[in-house]
Amino acid sequence: MKKSIFNLKSFTTFVAAFAVVFTMVFSSCEKNQEAVANHDDFKQWQAAVEYDLSQINAANARNVVDQQSVRLKKGWKIGKVCAVFGADVCSAVEGGRIGAKVGAFIGTLAGGNTLTGAAVGGAVLGLICGVGGSYAVSNEIVTYSSSDLDVTGFSSVDLGNIRIENVNYNPYDYSMGQRHNELLHELLTMNFPDNMSMYDRFIRSGLLTTEELDVLNLNKNLINATFAYFSSPDTFDSSDETKALEQLKIYARTTIDDDKKFVVMTNFIDGLFTASDVVTLTYAYENYIKSIETLDPSQKSDLLGRCAIAKYSSEFNKQLAIE
């Protein structure tokens, strides 16, 4: 009898153990299947979106006539112009990603809404990083390459006062687009020691608002790293169009941790380098981003902020480079 009881207990233990193992395996299989399904869903989404965006890029690409009709100042190339505002857009995306987290923290401290704080923080740090990336490339153009490049008229023209029609009602056109040009133009007219960090240049300039300073002070290392990346020819070569395009994509891949935003941004970067008019191209992207249902409000907000910077940065640099 004791032997029978012992066997029953053993059998019960075995069944219980088997049930646990089976549940774990089944759960693991379900998760794997879900991961595969999600991966397949994303691949389908990516293929559809990339097709749409390639159509937008093709419709806005410059042709031979466009190329010949653009009269660039001495030493300038289309690729160099594209590289400058490409640095802007990529830097802004990195800032927007981290700034959203910082903004949520600041918004909570101030007694505000966390989501509102995240949106504001993303916009502010995206703006500051965008300015830092563009300044890194533009400063080399305006200050150090004046013997090779014609930058006449830079000081006499208020490039910070450029206005672009906001046809898609992008909510970031002023706070990021126009503000970007205001800060960049003022910074480029100031003299700083060559070895001064971007953070210290912002501080010394006295240009930032209290809100912008709060975000800047919480992201000193990011600001300096962005400036260092785009000011070094080893990591970003604005003189070589092909290399600059690849380096921008590498930077985007290492800094954008949202796959959907990465797909949109890399296609946008391709479009920037081939567009006959960047503002017109960006209008098309703004319209697409606002209308697509598979991007959430946060993703749309972040991408629209980069569109605002792209429009204004492109007009800023056209004033520098085109006769």
Backbone torsions as a table, in degrees:
resi	resn	phi	psi	omega
1	MET	NA	-43.7	178.3
2	LYS	-60.6	-38.7	-180.0
3	LYS	-62.7	-40.9	179.5
4	SER	-64.2	-43.5	178.2
5	ILE	-61.8	-42.6	179.9
6	PHE	-60.0	-42.9	179.2
7	ASN	-64.9	-37.9	179.1
8	LEU	-64.7	-41.8	178.3
9	LYS	-63.9	-42.1	-180.0
10	SER	-62.5	-42.9	-179.6
11	PHE	-63.9	-41.9	179.5
12	THR	-62.3	-43.0	178.8
13	THR	-62.8	-41.7	179.7
14	PHE	-62.1	-46.4	-179.5
15	VAL	-61.0	-44.0	-179.4
16	ALA	-62.3	-43.7	-180.0
17	ALA	-64.6	-42.2	179.2
18	PHE	-62.6	-40.4	-179.8
19	ALA	-62.7	-41.6	179.0
20	VAL	-63.1	-48.1	-179.3
21	VAL	-62.3	-44.5	-179.4
22	PHE	-60.4	-43.4	179.8
23	THR	-62.2	-42.6	179.7
24	MET	-63.8	-44.5	-179.4
25	VAL	-65.7	-44.7	-179.2
26	PHE	-62.8	-43.2	178.9
27	SER	-62.2	-41.9	179.0
28	SER	-63.1	-41.7	178.9
29	CYS	-63.6	-41.4	178.9
30	GLU	-61.0	-43.5	179.8
31	LYS	-64.8	-40.7	178.4
32	ASN	-63.3	-43.3	178.7
33	GLN	-63.7	-39.5	178.1
34	GLU	-64.3	-41.5	179.0
35	ALA	-63.1	-42.3	178.5
36	VAL	-63.8	-43.1	179.5
37	ALA	-62.9	-44.1	178.6
38	ASN	-62.4	-40.7	178.6
39	HIS	-62.9	-44.7	179.2
40	ASP	-64.6	-40.3	178.0
41	ASP	-61.8	-42.8	-180.0
42	PHE	-65.6	-40.9	179.5
43	LYS	-61.3	-39.8	177.4
44	GLN	-65.9	-43.4	177.4
45	TRP	-60.7	-46.9	-178.9
46	GLN	-59.0	-44.8	-178.8
47	ALA	-62.2	-42.3	-179.3
48	ALA	-66.8	-44.3	-178.4
49	VAL	-68.8	-42.4	179.9
50	GLU	-63.8	-34.6	175.6
51	TYR	-64.4	-48.0	179.0
52	ASP	-57.7	-46.1	-176.4
53	LEU	-71.9	-31.8	175.9
54	SER	-65.9	-33.0	176.5
55	GLN	-67.5	-40.7	176.8
56	ILE	-63.5	-45.7	179.9
57	ASN	-61.8	-42.6	-178.9
58	ALA	-65.0	-40.3	-179.1
59	ALA	-67.3	-21.8	-177.1
60	ASN	-110.4	7.7	-177.3
61	ALA	-73.3	144.7	177.4
62	ARG	-77.7	145.9	177.4
63	ASN	-107.5	-173.1	-177.5
64	VAL	-61.5	-39.1	179.9
65	VAL	-64.0	-44.5	176.9
66	ASP	-58.4	-44.9	-177.7
67	GLN	-60.5	-43.3	-177.0
68	GLN	-74.6	-25.9	-176.9
69	SER	-80.4	-15.3	179.5
70	VAL	-85.5	118.7	178.5
71	ARG	-102.5	107.7	-178.6
72	LEU	-91.1	149.2	176.0
73	LYS	-68.4	167.1	-176.8
74	LYS	-50.6	129.5	173.1
75	GLY	85.2	-11.8	-176.6
76	TRP	-84.8	150.0	172.4
77	LYS	-132.1	152.0	178.8
78	ILE	-55.1	-40.8	-178.3
79	GLY	-61.1	-35.8	-179.3
80	LYS	-69.2	-39.9	176.9
81	VAL	-61.4	-46.7	179.7
82	CYS	-61.5	-38.0	-178.5
83	ALA	-62.3	-36.4	-177.9
84	VAL	-66.6	-51.8	-178.7
85	PHE	-79.1	-13.9	170.2
86	GLY	-67.4	-40.4	176.2
87	ALA	-62.0	-38.9	175.9
88	ASP	-55.5	-54.7	-173.0
89	VAL	-64.8	-45.1	-179.5
90	CYS	-65.6	-41.2	178.4
91	SER	-63.3	-39.8	-178.7
92	ALA	-64.6	-36.9	179.2
93	VAL	-64.0	-44.9	179.4
94	GLU	-61.9	-44.6	179.4
95	GLY	-63.7	-39.0	-179.9
96	GLY	-63.4	-38.6	-178.8
97	ARG	-63.5	-50.4	-177.6
98	ILE	-77.8	-35.6	-179.2
99	GLY	-62.0	-30.4	178.3
100	ALA	-61.9	-40.6	179.1
101	LYS	-68.9	-42.2	179.1
102	VAL	-64.3	-43.5	-179.1
103	GLY	-62.8	-37.8	177.6
104	ALA	-62.5	-39.7	178.9
105	PHE	-65.5	-46.8	-179.8
106	ILE	-64.4	-42.8	-180.0
107	GLY	-60.1	-37.9	179.2
108	THR	-68.5	-42.7	179.4
109	LEU	-61.6	-37.3	-177.4
110	ALA	-81.7	2.0	-179.6
111	GLY	80.0	15.2	-177.5
112	GLY	-97.3	-174.1	180.0
113	ASN	-78.8	133.5	-178.4
114	THR	-61.5	-42.0	-178.7
115	LEU	-66.8	-41.5	177.1
116	THR	-63.0	-42.9	178.2
117	GLY	-60.9	-39.5	179.4
118	ALA	-63.3	-42.6	179.8
119	ALA	-64.1	-44.2	-179.7
120	VAL	-67.0	-45.3	-180.0
121	GLY	-61.6	-41.6	178.2
122	GLY	-61.9	-41.5	-179.9
123	ALA	-67.5	-43.8	-176.5
124	VAL	-67.4	-48.2	-178.9
125	LEU	-71.8	-33.0	173.8
126	GLY	-60.1	-42.7	176.9
127	LEU	-60.8	-50.9	-175.8
128	ILE	-64.4	-42.7	177.8
129	CYS	-66.3	-38.6	177.3
130	GLY	-61.2	-44.4	177.2
131	VAL	-62.9	-42.6	-179.7
132	GLY	-62.4	-42.9	179.0
133	GLY	-65.8	-44.3	-179.8
134	SER	-67.9	-41.0	179.7
135	TYR	-61.5	-38.7	-179.4
136	ALA	-57.5	-42.3	-179.2
137	VAL	-82.1	-44.4	-176.8
138	SER	-66.4	-34.9	-179.0
139	ASN	-64.0	-38.5	176.3
140	GLU	-63.6	-37.4	-179.9
141	ILE	-68.4	-51.9	-172.9
142	VAL	-74.5	-38.7	-172.3
143	THR	-94.0	-48.6	-169.7
144	TYR	-96.6	-20.0	-175.1
145	SER	-109.2	19.7	-175.0
146	SER	-62.8	-22.9	178.6
147	SER	-76.3	-24.1	-179.3
148	ASP	-99.0	-29.7	-176.3
149	LEU	-116.8	141.1	175.8
150	ASP	-83.0	112.0	177.4
151	VAL	-119.6	29.2	179.9
152	THR	-60.7	141.6	178.3
153	GLY	89.2	-3.7	-177.2
154	PHE	-61.5	-48.1	-175.6
155	SER	-74.1	-24.9	-175.1
156	SER	-88.1	-12.1	-178.7
157	VAL	-107.8	132.5	178.9
158	ASP	-83.4	87.4	-178.8
159	LEU	-71.1	-13.9	178.1
160	GLY	-80.5	-5.9	-176.0
161	ASN	-108.8	17.7	178.4
162	ILE	-68.3	137.9	177.4
163	ARG	-125.4	136.2	-178.6
164	ILE	-124.0	138.7	-179.4
165	GLU	-63.4	129.6	-177.6
166	ASN	-94.8	74.0	-170.8
167	VAL	-69.3	-26.2	-178.3
168	ASN	-102.8	10.5	179.3
169	TYR	54.0	47.7	176.7
170	ASN	-67.8	120.3	-175.7
171	PRO	-68.9	-8.4	-176.8
172	TYR	-105.8	7.4	-176.4
173	ASP	-59.3	-41.8	178.9
174	TYR	-85.0	-53.3	-171.1
175	SER	-62.4	-27.6	178.8
176	MET	-115.5	-46.1	-176.7
177	GLY	-68.3	-62.8	-178.7
178	GLN	-65.7	-40.1	-180.0
179	ARG	-62.5	-36.7	176.3
180	HIS	-55.8	-49.0	-177.3
181	ASN	-68.2	-37.0	177.8
182	GLU	-59.7	-49.5	-178.5
183	LEU	-66.3	-44.8	-176.7
184	LEU	-62.6	-45.2	-178.5
185	HIS	-63.0	-43.8	180.0
186	GLU	-64.9	-42.5	179.9
187	LEU	-62.3	-39.4	-177.6
188	LEU	-72.1	-15.7	177.1
189	THR	-92.0	-2.8	-179.2
190	MET	-99.3	156.4	178.2
191	ASN	-105.9	127.2	177.9
192	PHE	-130.3	151.5	172.4
193	PRO	-58.2	143.2	-176.1
194	ASP	-57.1	-35.3	-174.8
195	ASN	-91.3	9.0	-178.5
196	MET	-75.7	137.2	179.9
197	SER	-70.0	160.7	178.7
198	MET	-65.9	-36.9	177.6
199	TYR	-58.2	-49.0	-178.5
200	ASP	-66.3	-31.7	176.9
201	ARG	-66.4	-41.7	176.2
202	PHE	-61.3	-45.3	-178.2
203	ILE	-63.1	-48.6	-177.3
204	ARG	-65.2	-30.7	-176.8
205	SER	-64.6	-31.0	-177.9
206	GLY	69.1	19.6	-173.7
207	LEU	-90.4	-22.0	-170.7
208	LEU	-81.8	146.0	174.4
209	THR	-74.3	170.0	178.7
210	THR	-58.9	-43.0	179.2
211	GLU	-63.3	-43.5	178.9
212	GLU	-64.9	-38.2	178.3
213	LEU	-65.6	-39.0	178.2
214	ASP	-58.7	-45.7	-179.8
215	VAL	-69.1	-41.2	178.8
216	LEU	-58.0	-47.1	-175.3
217	ASN	-65.8	-25.3	178.1
218	LEU	-86.5	-4.5	-174.8
219	ASN	-136.0	37.2	-177.3
220	LYS	-55.9	-47.9	-176.7
221	ASN	-64.9	-40.1	179.2
222	LEU	-63.9	-44.2	179.7
223	ILE	-59.6	-46.7	-178.4
224	ASN	-67.8	-37.4	179.5
225	ALA	-66.8	-39.5	177.8
226	THR	-61.8	-47.3	179.4
227	PHE	-61.4	-43.3	-178.7
228	ALA	-64.4	-40.8	-178.6
229	TYR	-62.2	-47.7	-174.2
230	PHE	-85.8	-8.0	177.3
231	SER	-98.1	-6.0	179.6
232	SER	-101.8	124.9	177.4
233	PRO	-65.0	-16.9	178.1
234	ASP	-70.6	-31.8	-179.0
235	THR	-106.6	-24.1	178.5
236	PHE	-147.2	113.1	-177.3
237	ASP	-108.2	95.8	-175.8
238	SER	-73.0	-10.6	-178.5
239	SER	-83.6	-13.8	-177.8
240	ASP	-117.0	108.2	-173.7
241	GLU	-59.2	-46.6	-178.0
242	THR	-64.4	-45.1	-179.5
243	LYS	-66.5	-41.5	-179.6
244	ALA	-61.5	-41.5	179.1
245	LEU	-61.5	-45.2	179.3
246	GLU	-65.7	-39.7	-179.6
247	GLN	-67.5	-34.7	176.0
248	LEU	-64.4	-40.0	-180.0
249	LYS	-68.9	-36.7	176.2
250	ILE	-62.9	-45.1	178.7
251	TYR	-61.2	-43.2	179.4
252	ALA	-61.7	-42.7	-177.8
253	ARG	-64.5	-36.0	-177.1
254	THR	-83.6	-13.6	-175.5
255	THR	-116.0	-19.9	179.5
256	ILE	-97.5	112.6	-176.0
257	ASP	-99.3	14.1	177.2
258	ASP	-113.7	114.2	-173.5
259	ASP	-61.2	-37.6	-179.2
260	LYS	-68.5	-42.6	177.2
261	LYS	-65.2	-36.1	178.6
262	PHE	-62.3	-43.1	179.0
263	VAL	-60.3	-47.4	-179.0
264	VAL	-64.3	-44.5	-174.5
265	MET	-69.7	-38.8	-179.8
266	THR	-68.1	-35.2	175.1
267	ASN	-68.9	-36.1	177.4
268	PHE	-65.0	-42.1	178.2
269	ILE	-61.4	-42.9	175.2
270	ASP	-57.2	-44.5	-179.3
271	GLY	-64.3	-35.9	179.6
272	LEU	-60.0	-37.2	-175.4
273	PHE	-80.2	-10.9	-178.4
274	THR	-120.4	-4.9	-172.1
275	ALA	-70.3	142.2	173.4
276	SER	-75.9	-29.2	176.0
277	ASP	-148.8	115.8	-174.7
278	VAL	-65.6	-37.4	-179.0
279	VAL	-62.8	-44.6	178.9
280	THR	-63.4	-42.9	176.0
281	LEU	-58.6	-45.0	-176.8
282	THR	-67.2	-36.3	173.9
283	TYR	-55.1	-43.5	-179.1
284	ALA	-64.8	-40.9	178.0
285	TYR	-66.8	-41.4	177.7
286	GLU	-58.1	-46.5	-179.7
287	ASN	-62.2	-41.3	179.8
288	TYR	-66.2	-46.0	-178.7
289	ILE	-61.5	-42.0	-178.8
290	LYS	-69.2	-28.5	-173.8
291	SER	-92.9	-23.6	-175.7
292	ILE	-72.2	132.0	-173.8
293	GLU	-87.0	-12.7	-175.6
294	THR	-92.2	6.0	169.9
295	LEU	-106.0	135.7	-179.9
296	ASP	-82.4	168.7	-176.5
297	PRO	-56.1	-37.3	180.0
298	SER	-65.8	-43.6	178.7
299	GLN	-64.1	-43.5	179.3
300	LYS	-62.2	-44.3	-179.3
301	SER	-59.4	-46.3	-178.9
302	ASP	-63.3	-44.2	-178.6
303	LEU	-68.9	-36.2	178.5
304	LEU	-66.3	-34.0	175.6
305	GLY	-62.4	-40.0	179.1
306	ARG	-69.7	-32.5	176.6
307	CYS	-63.9	-40.7	179.0
308	ALA	-60.9	-44.3	179.4
309	ILE	-65.8	-40.1	179.8
310	ALA	-60.0	-45.0	-179.3
311	LYS	-60.5	-50.6	-174.5
312	TYR	-73.7	-35.7	177.2
313	SER	-65.4	-39.6	-179.0
314	SER	-64.9	-40.4	178.9
315	GLU	-68.3	-36.9	177.0
316	PHE	-58.2	-48.2	-175.3
317	ASN	-77.5	-25.9	173.0
318	LYS	-63.2	-37.1	178.8
319	GLN	-64.9	-31.8	178.9
320	LEU	-75.1	-40.9	-165.7
321	ALA	-99.5	-28.8	-172.0
322	ILE	-98.1	136.8	-178.9
323	GLU	-69.3	NA	NA
